[in-house]
């Protein structure tokens, strides 16, 4: 038998022999790798960041709309001067800027937490309380401090909304004209329904006792205020549109007549058979 030897390592040959082409290839592949790493990092950051941003902006804008309802009903004579076109843009910008700062702080703090309990979350998004459960480091106290500040800001907005609506309903009850009173109620009730739906689901999801907590319940509550609430917003706000109401009535009456037309022969036939 002839002597033979096996070679286990592999030798990767250079793509080019000249120094200039080697540097060019190095810069090219390094740029592609860094771009891929940056793109994936931006996707991950967007999924933590954008969720907090839109949730915070939603609540702040609901508070701004509540102030708009308060001024239009309780101080109608000063509404044009205090809440004109010049005032709406700064209030909306302040709401978006506050939400941006809030989301940026939480995102930066969340990425700095070491995950000691794995990386499996029983959610369809990276929710901050669930991420904190995976960390055992003392650095989570910083995130808890941010959550406490966020809770104080949210509670302040909640108190403002409650106080505003108390004043709004007191003013509406003093309106003598039934038509104006109905108009005021129809203006405020859609917004109040959205505030109640949003706050009730969020507060119950994060403040419920641990004894009734379960992964399926947490997931259902998250779907309520992240999926169902944005889907109901256009419908609730559009109910004041008379053309939409007419179209919905026609659609419901058409469905009802079609159902009756389909079921009536079978019902009559069953009666005749019996």
Secondary structure, DSSP 8 states (H G I E B T S, - for coil): --------S-----S-SSHHHHHHHHHHHHHHHHHHHHHHHHHHHHHHHHHHHHHHHHHHHHHHHHHHHHHHHH-GGGHHHHSSHHHHHHHHHHHHHHHHHHHHHHHHHHHTS---S-S--SSSS--HHHHHHT--STTHHHHHHHHHHHHHHHHHHHHHHHHHHHHHHHHHHT---HHHHHHHHHHHHHHHHHHHHHHHHHHHHHHS-GGG--HHHHHHHHHIIIIIHHHHHHHHHHTT-HHHHHHHHHHHHHHHHHHHHHHHHHHHHHHHH-
